[in-house]
Amino acid sequence: MLSNRLHLAACALALGAAMLWAPGARAADYPSRPVMMMVPYPAGGTSDAIARLVAPPVSKTLGQPVLVENLGGVSGALGAQKVLGAKSDGYYLFQGSPNELILSPIANPAVKLKSEDFRLVQMIGMAPLVIVARSDLPANSADELVALARSRSASQPLTFGSVGVGSLYHVLGEHLAHTIGASMVHVPYKGGAPLMQDIGGGQVDLAILPLSQQQMAMAEQGRIKLVATLDAQRSQLPSLAAVPSVNEGQQLKGFNFTTWTGYFVKRDTPEDVVLRLHAALNDAMQDPAVKRGLEFQNILVSEPMGADAAEAMYRAETSRFREIATRVDGAAKP
């Protein structure tokens, strides 16, 4: 009898311990240690700057440190895969965009993730896309760039950089080449910062990227040029007031695209953990200092949205960018 009672007591203790580690119990104590914020690109670029703006107020709300981690490679998918390899407990936030979560798995069979593996917690904002070029490229408008690309297509094709194979900027570069009927050579990088350094040094001819402070500083120094935006009309941002839209020319009318960034967790993260993170991120997005900082980075800040609205938006954006990738891939095939 005594041995049976001891056995039952041991089982009860084991059950109690298991309950303490059940998702609901973990969520009730969340967070009890630092939270990691994965930026899937090297330090120094726009993605990194955004994370370092958002992390401090999120940390203040959660009552735990929020530590930014940079891991570039495979068009940002390397960082995404590391987050997927961690526990679904909300201690790893992923700063993501269409590059890593939607397009990279389509373009690269080595990327073993799906957009559905992640859940959007909060959208951060939209970013204008610009065509940036080395300062001595003999083209100062979208139409001049098209003419130059066509004239050099057979003999010395223009080179365009991106943050990796399958990234949005790779897809758009290939789409640009197909649209104008010219050959262009893709040069992949691990992030926007090293890419911009090589454009500034004249090693790469051009790239399509979100507008960044780095680009603006380099343009002011005469190290690069901002050829055109992909907005449908000239941007209202003061930093882009002098840069024409591609629609102001004749050769790239309708070549209009934007991109976004947001914070994600693994799909099976406990609901109350997601809601806790959602509330902390919403607080951060309403912080005047964060808004000013994001606007300084040329991000059109998103309005706060509910968790269900964020999920619906992510599903819609996944469908939209998959359609773009399919259309570009189909157009590129003979």
KASULFEN-V684667 format. One record per residue. N is the residue number from 0. PHI is phi in degrees with one decimal (* if undefined). PSI is psi in whole degrees, 0 to 359 (* if undefined). D_CENTER is the distance of its C-alpha to the mean C-alpha in Angstrom with 1 decimal. Layout:
BEGIN
n:N phi:PHI psi:PSI d_center:D_CENTER
n:N phi:PHI psi:PSI d_center:D_CENTER
END
This chain:
BEGIN
n:0 phi:* psi:316 d_center:62.7
n:1 phi:-61.8 psi:318 d_center:61.4
n:2 phi:-65.0 psi:325 d_center:59.2
n:3 phi:-66.4 psi:318 d_center:57.9
n:4 phi:-63.8 psi:321 d_center:57.1
n:5 phi:-64.2 psi:321 d_center:55.3
n:6 phi:-64.4 psi:317 d_center:53.3
n:7 phi:-64.8 psi:320 d_center:52.3
n:8 phi:-63.5 psi:319 d_center:51.4
n:9 phi:-63.9 psi:320 d_center:49.2
n:10 phi:-63.9 psi:319 d_center:47.4
n:11 phi:-62.8 psi:318 d_center:46.9
n:12 phi:-62.8 psi:318 d_center:45.4
n:13 phi:-63.5 psi:318 d_center:43.0
n:14 phi:-63.4 psi:318 d_center:42.1
n:15 phi:-61.9 psi:318 d_center:41.4
n:16 phi:-64.3 psi:320 d_center:39.2
n:17 phi:-63.1 psi:321 d_center:37.3
n:18 phi:-65.5 psi:324 d_center:36.8
n:19 phi:-61.9 psi:331 d_center:35.5
n:20 phi:-99.3 psi:6 d_center:32.7
n:21 phi:-68.4 psi:154 d_center:32.1
n:22 phi:-52.9 psi:318 d_center:28.7
n:23 phi:-63.1 psi:319 d_center:30.4
n:24 phi:-68.5 psi:318 d_center:32.1
n:25 phi:-60.4 psi:318 d_center:29.1
n:26 phi:-63.0 psi:323 d_center:27.3
n:27 phi:-64.0 psi:329 d_center:30.3
n:28 phi:-93.7 psi:0 d_center:30.0
n:29 phi:-73.6 psi:138 d_center:26.2
n:30 phi:-94.0 psi:145 d_center:25.1
n:31 phi:-112.1 psi:5 d_center:27.9
n:32 phi:-156.4 psi:174 d_center:26.0
n:33 phi:-58.5 psi:148 d_center:22.8
n:34 phi:-105.6 psi:134 d_center:19.4
n:35 phi:-92.1 psi:142 d_center:16.7
n:36 phi:-120.4 psi:104 d_center:13.1
n:37 phi:-80.9 psi:123 d_center:11.1
n:38 phi:-107.7 psi:116 d_center:8.6
n:39 phi:-83.4 psi:33 d_center:8.1
n:40 phi:-144.6 psi:161 d_center:9.1
n:41 phi:-62.8 psi:159 d_center:12.5
n:42 phi:-62.9 psi:149 d_center:13.8
n:43 phi:108.5 psi:345 d_center:14.4
n:44 phi:-94.7 psi:183 d_center:11.2
n:45 phi:-63.1 psi:318 d_center:9.5
n:46 phi:-58.5 psi:317 d_center:6.9
n:47 phi:-64.7 psi:318 d_center:10.3
n:48 phi:-63.0 psi:320 d_center:12.2
n:49 phi:-61.4 psi:312 d_center:10.4
n:50 phi:-60.1 psi:320 d_center:11.1
n:51 phi:-75.6 psi:344 d_center:14.5
n:52 phi:-79.0 psi:319 d_center:15.3
n:53 phi:-82.1 psi:327 d_center:14.5
n:54 phi:-58.0 psi:314 d_center:16.1
n:55 phi:-59.8 psi:312 d_center:19.7
n:56 phi:-67.5 psi:328 d_center:20.4
n:57 phi:-65.4 psi:318 d_center:18.9
n:58 phi:-59.3 psi:317 d_center:21.2
n:59 phi:-62.0 psi:317 d_center:24.0
n:60 phi:-68.2 psi:318 d_center:23.8
n:61 phi:-76.4 psi:337 d_center:23.6
n:62 phi:77.5 psi:18 d_center:26.3
n:63 phi:-140.3 psi:153 d_center:24.6
n:64 phi:-59.9 psi:142 d_center:22.6
n:65 phi:-114.6 psi:114 d_center:18.8
n:66 phi:-104.8 psi:126 d_center:18.0
n:67 phi:-82.5 psi:130 d_center:14.8
n:68 phi:-118.8 psi:133 d_center:14.5
n:69 phi:-108.6 psi:127 d_center:12.8
n:70 phi:-146.0 psi:97 d_center:12.9
n:71 phi:-88.7 psi:164 d_center:11.8
n:72 phi:128.8 psi:148 d_center:13.0
n:73 phi:55.4 psi:49 d_center:13.0
n:74 phi:56.0 psi:33 d_center:9.8
n:75 phi:88.4 psi:350 d_center:8.0
n:76 phi:-71.5 psi:337 d_center:10.4
n:77 phi:-62.0 psi:315 d_center:12.9
n:78 phi:-64.4 psi:320 d_center:11.3
n:79 phi:-62.8 psi:318 d_center:10.7
n:80 phi:-67.8 psi:327 d_center:14.4
n:81 phi:-64.9 psi:320 d_center:15.6
n:82 phi:-64.3 psi:319 d_center:14.6
n:83 phi:-65.1 psi:335 d_center:16.3
n:84 phi:-80.0 psi:349 d_center:19.2
n:85 phi:-87.5 psi:171 d_center:19.8
n:86 phi:-67.8 psi:155 d_center:21.9
n:87 phi:-88.4 psi:62 d_center:20.9
n:88 phi:-121.4 psi:7 d_center:22.1
n:89 phi:82.7 psi:7 d_center:19.3
n:90 phi:-92.2 psi:5 d_center:19.4
n:91 phi:-134.2 psi:105 d_center:16.0
n:92 phi:-89.3 psi:145 d_center:13.0
n:93 phi:-117.5 psi:126 d_center:9.5
n:94 phi:-89.2 psi:108 d_center:6.5
n:95 phi:-126.3 psi:166 d_center:4.2
n:96 phi:-148.7 psi:180 d_center:3.1
n:97 phi:-58.4 psi:333 d_center:6.1
n:98 phi:-52.8 psi:301 d_center:5.8
n:99 phi:-82.0 psi:323 d_center:6.7
n:100 phi:-95.2 psi:339 d_center:8.4
n:101 phi:-119.9 psi:309 d_center:10.3
n:102 phi:-83.1 psi:320 d_center:10.9
n:103 phi:-57.8 psi:316 d_center:11.3
n:104 phi:-64.2 psi:333 d_center:14.1
n:105 phi:-73.1 psi:319 d_center:15.7
n:106 phi:-85.3 psi:334 d_center:16.0
n:107 phi:-125.1 psi:108 d_center:16.9
n:108 phi:-60.9 psi:339 d_center:19.7
n:109 phi:-73.3 psi:344 d_center:19.3
n:110 phi:-83.6 psi:112 d_center:16.1
n:111 phi:-101.3 psi:59 d_center:17.8
n:112 phi:-144.0 psi:162 d_center:15.5
n:113 phi:-127.0 psi:154 d_center:15.1
n:114 phi:-58.7 psi:329 d_center:12.7
n:115 phi:-70.0 psi:349 d_center:15.9
n:116 phi:-71.6 psi:344 d_center:15.9
n:117 phi:-115.4 psi:158 d_center:13.5
n:118 phi:-124.5 psi:130 d_center:14.3
n:119 phi:-73.7 psi:125 d_center:12.3
n:120 phi:-91.6 psi:315 d_center:14.1
n:121 phi:-157.2 psi:131 d_center:13.0
n:122 phi:-75.9 psi:140 d_center:10.9
n:123 phi:-95.6 psi:309 d_center:10.2
n:124 phi:170.6 psi:177 d_center:10.4
n:125 phi:-103.4 psi:151 d_center:10.2
n:126 phi:-129.3 psi:136 d_center:10.0
n:127 phi:-71.1 psi:146 d_center:12.8
n:128 phi:-102.7 psi:140 d_center:12.6
n:129 phi:-131.2 psi:153 d_center:15.5
n:130 phi:-92.1 psi:115 d_center:17.6
n:131 phi:-107.8 psi:147 d_center:18.4
n:132 phi:-141.8 psi:159 d_center:21.4
n:133 phi:-61.5 psi:150 d_center:23.7
n:134 phi:-62.8 psi:330 d_center:26.4
n:135 phi:-98.4 psi:11 d_center:29.3
n:136 phi:-66.7 psi:127 d_center:27.9
n:137 phi:-76.9 psi:60 d_center:30.7
n:138 phi:-154.7 psi:124 d_center:28.6
n:139 phi:-119.0 psi:12 d_center:28.0
n:140 phi:-154.2 psi:168 d_center:26.9
n:141 phi:-60.5 psi:318 d_center:25.2
n:142 phi:-66.2 psi:320 d_center:28.6
n:143 phi:-66.0 psi:324 d_center:29.7
n:144 phi:-65.1 psi:318 d_center:26.6
n:145 phi:-60.8 psi:314 d_center:27.5
n:146 phi:-61.6 psi:318 d_center:31.1
n:147 phi:-65.4 psi:316 d_center:30.3
n:148 phi:-61.6 psi:319 d_center:28.1
n:149 phi:-67.3 psi:320 d_center:30.9
n:150 phi:-69.3 psi:333 d_center:33.6
n:151 phi:-104.3 psi:3 d_center:32.0
n:152 phi:-55.8 psi:315 d_center:30.8
n:153 phi:-84.5 psi:325 d_center:33.8
n:154 phi:-93.8 psi:311 d_center:34.7
n:155 phi:-146.9 psi:79 d_center:31.7
n:156 phi:-57.0 psi:145 d_center:28.4
n:157 phi:-65.5 psi:149 d_center:25.7
n:158 phi:-102.0 psi:142 d_center:22.8
n:159 phi:-130.3 psi:138 d_center:19.1
n:160 phi:-98.9 psi:163 d_center:16.4
n:161 phi:-151.5 psi:176 d_center:12.8
n:162 phi:-89.0 psi:15 d_center:10.4
n:163 phi:143.1 psi:159 d_center:12.2
n:164 phi:-61.3 psi:129 d_center:14.2
n:165 phi:87.2 psi:355 d_center:12.8
n:166 phi:-68.3 psi:163 d_center:9.5
n:167 phi:-55.8 psi:321 d_center:9.3
n:168 phi:-74.7 psi:333 d_center:11.0
n:169 phi:-69.2 psi:312 d_center:13.5
n:170 phi:-58.2 psi:315 d_center:14.3
n:171 phi:-68.6 psi:326 d_center:14.8
n:172 phi:-64.3 psi:316 d_center:16.9
n:173 phi:-65.3 psi:320 d_center:19.0
n:174 phi:-63.4 psi:320 d_center:19.3
n:175 phi:-60.7 psi:312 d_center:20.5
n:176 phi:-59.9 psi:316 d_center:23.0
n:177 phi:-66.4 psi:319 d_center:24.4
n:178 phi:-60.1 psi:320 d_center:24.6
n:179 phi:-93.3 psi:355 d_center:26.8
n:180 phi:70.8 psi:41 d_center:28.6
n:181 phi:-134.1 psi:147 d_center:28.0
n:182 phi:-78.4 psi:137 d_center:27.1
n:183 phi:-139.4 psi:149 d_center:24.2
n:184 phi:-104.0 psi:126 d_center:23.2
n:185 phi:-84.4 psi:135 d_center:19.7
n:186 phi:-125.1 psi:106 d_center:18.9
n:187 phi:-83.6 psi:147 d_center:15.9
n:188 phi:-129.4 psi:172 d_center:14.7
n:189 phi:-86.8 psi:350 d_center:12.8
n:190 phi:-175.4 psi:171 d_center:10.7
n:191 phi:-69.8 psi:326 d_center:11.0
n:192 phi:-62.9 psi:307 d_center:13.9
n:193 phi:-65.7 psi:328 d_center:16.2
n:194 phi:-62.3 psi:314 d_center:15.6
n:195 phi:-64.8 psi:326 d_center:16.7
n:196 phi:-61.6 psi:320 d_center:19.6
n:197 phi:-75.3 psi:327 d_center:20.9
n:198 phi:-65.9 psi:317 d_center:20.6
n:199 phi:-62.2 psi:329 d_center:22.5
n:200 phi:-87.0 psi:358 d_center:25.0
n:201 phi:84.1 psi:9 d_center:25.6
n:202 phi:-78.7 psi:337 d_center:24.6
n:203 phi:-128.9 psi:143 d_center:22.1
n:204 phi:-75.1 psi:315 d_center:23.0
n:205 phi:-161.6 psi:172 d_center:19.8
n:206 phi:-159.6 psi:156 d_center:16.1
n:207 phi:-107.0 psi:118 d_center:14.0
n:208 phi:-145.7 psi:162 d_center:11.1
n:209 phi:-66.6 psi:144 d_center:9.9
n:210 phi:-63.1 psi:134 d_center:12.9
n:211 phi:-132.3 psi:163 d_center:13.1
n:212 phi:-63.9 psi:326 d_center:16.2
n:213 phi:-59.7 psi:315 d_center:16.7
n:214 phi:-63.5 psi:316 d_center:17.2
n:215 phi:-61.9 psi:318 d_center:19.5
n:216 phi:-64.7 psi:318 d_center:21.5
n:217 phi:-67.9 psi:325 d_center:21.9
n:218 phi:-66.5 psi:318 d_center:23.0
n:219 phi:-63.6 psi:327 d_center:25.5
n:220 phi:-81.3 psi:355 d_center:26.8
n:221 phi:78.3 psi:17 d_center:27.3
n:222 phi:-88.0 psi:336 d_center:25.2
n:223 phi:-141.0 psi:175 d_center:22.9
n:224 phi:-132.8 psi:147 d_center:23.2
n:225 phi:-97.4 psi:108 d_center:21.0
n:226 phi:-78.8 psi:313 d_center:22.5
n:227 phi:-167.8 psi:160 d_center:21.1
n:228 phi:-98.9 psi:160 d_center:18.4
n:229 phi:-95.3 psi:10 d_center:17.3
n:230 phi:-67.4 psi:155 d_center:18.3
n:231 phi:-68.0 psi:333 d_center:21.4
n:232 phi:-141.6 psi:168 d_center:23.3
n:233 phi:-57.2 psi:134 d_center:23.3
n:234 phi:-64.5 psi:149 d_center:20.8
n:235 phi:-85.5 psi:353 d_center:22.5
n:236 phi:-65.6 psi:132 d_center:20.5
n:237 phi:-55.6 psi:325 d_center:23.2
n:238 phi:-67.3 psi:341 d_center:21.1
n:239 phi:-114.4 psi:12 d_center:21.0
n:240 phi:-59.5 psi:329 d_center:24.5
n:241 phi:-94.9 psi:0 d_center:26.0
n:242 phi:-102.3 psi:121 d_center:23.4
n:243 phi:-72.6 psi:156 d_center:24.5
n:244 phi:-77.8 psi:153 d_center:22.6
n:245 phi:-59.8 psi:336 d_center:23.0
n:246 phi:-72.7 psi:349 d_center:25.2
n:247 phi:-79.3 psi:346 d_center:27.7
n:248 phi:-100.0 psi:193 d_center:28.7
n:249 phi:-108.9 psi:331 d_center:30.2
n:250 phi:-85.4 psi:338 d_center:28.4
n:251 phi:-123.0 psi:25 d_center:24.8
n:252 phi:-58.4 psi:133 d_center:25.6
n:253 phi:86.2 psi:358 d_center:23.3
n:254 phi:-85.4 psi:71 d_center:20.4
n:255 phi:-117.5 psi:123 d_center:18.1
n:256 phi:-146.7 psi:153 d_center:14.4
n:257 phi:-135.7 psi:172 d_center:11.6
n:258 phi:-138.4 psi:172 d_center:8.0
n:259 phi:-141.0 psi:168 d_center:6.6
n:260 phi:-140.8 psi:152 d_center:4.8
n:261 phi:-158.9 psi:180 d_center:7.3
n:262 phi:-112.1 psi:136 d_center:9.3
n:263 phi:-128.5 psi:159 d_center:10.8
n:264 phi:-132.3 psi:170 d_center:14.0
n:265 phi:-61.7 psi:147 d_center:16.1
n:266 phi:-57.0 psi:323 d_center:17.8
n:267 phi:-94.5 psi:21 d_center:21.3
n:268 phi:-63.7 psi:137 d_center:20.7
n:269 phi:-53.7 psi:141 d_center:23.9
n:270 phi:-58.3 psi:318 d_center:23.7
n:271 phi:-71.3 psi:335 d_center:25.2
n:272 phi:-69.4 psi:316 d_center:22.6
n:273 phi:-58.4 psi:316 d_center:19.8
n:274 phi:-66.8 psi:325 d_center:21.8
n:275 phi:-65.5 psi:316 d_center:22.4
n:276 phi:-65.9 psi:320 d_center:18.7
n:277 phi:-59.6 psi:316 d_center:18.2
n:278 phi:-64.7 psi:318 d_center:21.1
n:279 phi:-65.0 psi:319 d_center:20.0
n:280 phi:-69.9 psi:321 d_center:16.5
n:281 phi:-61.3 psi:318 d_center:18.5
n:282 phi:-59.2 psi:316 d_center:20.9
n:283 phi:-63.3 psi:320 d_center:18.4
n:284 phi:-69.3 psi:341 d_center:17.0
n:285 phi:-96.4 psi:0 d_center:20.6
n:286 phi:-72.3 psi:122 d_center:21.4
n:287 phi:-55.5 psi:323 d_center:22.6
n:288 phi:-67.0 psi:322 d_center:21.5
n:289 phi:-67.2 psi:316 d_center:17.9
n:290 phi:-58.6 psi:314 d_center:18.0
n:291 phi:-61.9 psi:318 d_center:19.7
n:292 phi:-64.8 psi:319 d_center:17.3
n:293 phi:-67.6 psi:319 d_center:14.2
n:294 phi:-64.7 psi:325 d_center:16.4
n:295 phi:-62.9 psi:328 d_center:17.4
n:296 phi:-85.7 psi:11 d_center:13.8
n:297 phi:66.0 psi:34 d_center:14.2
n:298 phi:-101.2 psi:127 d_center:12.1
n:299 phi:-81.0 psi:105 d_center:14.1
n:300 phi:-67.3 psi:134 d_center:14.3
n:301 phi:-73.5 psi:149 d_center:14.5
n:302 phi:-73.0 psi:146 d_center:18.0
n:303 phi:-57.0 psi:140 d_center:18.5
n:304 phi:-134.9 psi:156 d_center:18.8
n:305 phi:-69.3 psi:163 d_center:20.6
n:306 phi:-60.5 psi:320 d_center:19.3
n:307 phi:-66.9 psi:321 d_center:20.8
n:308 phi:-65.5 psi:321 d_center:19.3
n:309 phi:-62.5 psi:317 d_center:15.7
n:310 phi:-63.5 psi:317 d_center:16.6
n:311 phi:-63.6 psi:320 d_center:18.1
n:312 phi:-64.2 psi:318 d_center:15.2
n:313 phi:-63.1 psi:318 d_center:12.9
n:314 phi:-63.2 psi:319 d_center:15.8
n:315 phi:-66.3 psi:318 d_center:16.3
n:316 phi:-68.0 psi:325 d_center:12.8
n:317 phi:-60.6 psi:314 d_center:13.1
n:318 phi:-63.1 psi:317 d_center:16.5
n:319 phi:-63.4 psi:312 d_center:15.5
n:320 phi:-73.9 psi:330 d_center:12.9
n:321 phi:-65.1 psi:322 d_center:15.3
n:322 phi:-64.9 psi:319 d_center:18.1
n:323 phi:-61.1 psi:313 d_center:16.5
n:324 phi:-62.2 psi:319 d_center:16.0
n:325 phi:-65.1 psi:319 d_center:19.6
n:326 phi:-64.9 psi:318 d_center:21.0
n:327 phi:-66.8 psi:315 d_center:19.8
n:328 phi:-62.2 psi:318 d_center:21.0
n:329 phi:-66.4 psi:322 d_center:24.2
n:330 phi:-68.7 psi:330 d_center:24.8
n:331 phi:-76.9 psi:341 d_center:24.4
n:332 phi:-83.2 psi:141 d_center:27.2
n:333 phi:-67.1 psi:* d_center:30.8
END
